[in-house]
Amino acid sequence: MRMWIALVAATFVCGVVSLSWGQALQMAAQCDKAQKQLKELIAKPDATEAEKIRQDLGLDILGSCDTKEGRVVCFQCLDDKQTLRALQVVQKRDTKRFELLGFGCRCRDTK
């Protein structure tokens, strides 16, 4: 009886973990598409708010931080191997314009 309860509990836990991971994967866009869309969004003259870009892009913000250049914002995406990655932009301190920095996240790398 105990073995049966342990098996049911283990199956439930594995199912919940798989569901969470699956939901995270569903919420993340493919990196190549996200990178192209991000370039287009930050090229617009009215692209001055990270939250607006996040909404238009449909990606989660992994983190943001202030640097000498300005505010860095990191978005999550999936590469071609279905691995979660980060795309980062910086909102320049002097111009308030965004610039694509590429993959990685300076905010996480400095901690």
N, C-alpha and C positions, 0 to 999 in steps of 0.2 A: 504494500500500500504506500509506504513512504517513497519507494522508488518511483511509483507512478506519479505521485504528487511532485516529486523533484523533476521528473521528465516534463510534466505539464508546465511547471514554473519556468524551466529552462527554455522551452519552446516559446512561451509567452515573451520572455525577456528578449530572445533572439528576434522575434517578430517585431517587437517595439523598436529595437535598435535598427533593424533593416528598414522599417517604415520611416524612421527619422532620417536616415541616410538617404533613402529614396526621395523624401520630400526635399532635402537639401539639394539633391541633384536636379530635381525638377525645377527648383527655383533659380538655378544658375544657368545662364545662357552659354552657348559655345563661345569660347574665347575669341576665335577668329571673327565671328559675327559681331560679338560685343565690342571688340577693338575697332572694327570698321564703323559701327554705329556710334561709338564714343567719340571717334575723330570727327564725325559729322556733327554731333551734338555740340561739342566744345568749339567748333568753328563758327557757330551762330553768334551774332553780335549780342544777343540777349542771354547768353549762357554765363550767368554770374552767380548762380546758386547751385551748390552741390546737391541739395535735396531735389531740386527741379530736374537736374540731370539724372539723378537716381530714379525718379518716377518715370521719366521718359525712356530710360534705358531698361527699367524693370529688373535691375540687379540690386542685391543687398550691398550695403556699405560695410566692409569688414572693419574699417577703422579710419581715423583721420587724426592728423597731428600738425602742429605748427613747426615750420623749419625756417631757415634763413631766407629761402626763396619765397615762401608763402605757405599756404595751407595745403597739405597733401591729403588726398582722399583715395582710399583703396576700395575697389569693387571686386566681388568674387565672380569667377566664371569657371567653366570646365574646358580643359584642353581636349585634344583629339583622343587621348587615352582615358577620358572621363575622370581626370584628376582635378580636384579643386585648386585653382590658382587665383592670383590677384592681379588686377590691372590697376595702375595708379596714375592719377593726374595731380598736378599742382596748380593751385590758384595763385598766380603771381601776386605778391604783396603790392607792388607798385601799380600794375595795370588792372588787377582784378580779373584778368583773363586766365582761362585754363590752358594747360599744356599737358599733352600726353607724355608720361614718363616711361611707359611700357610695363613689363611684367615685374612682379615683386611688390613689396609694400615697405617703404621706408619707415613707416610707423611701427611695424612689428619688428623690423630688423634692428632698430636702435634700442629696444628694450632688453 
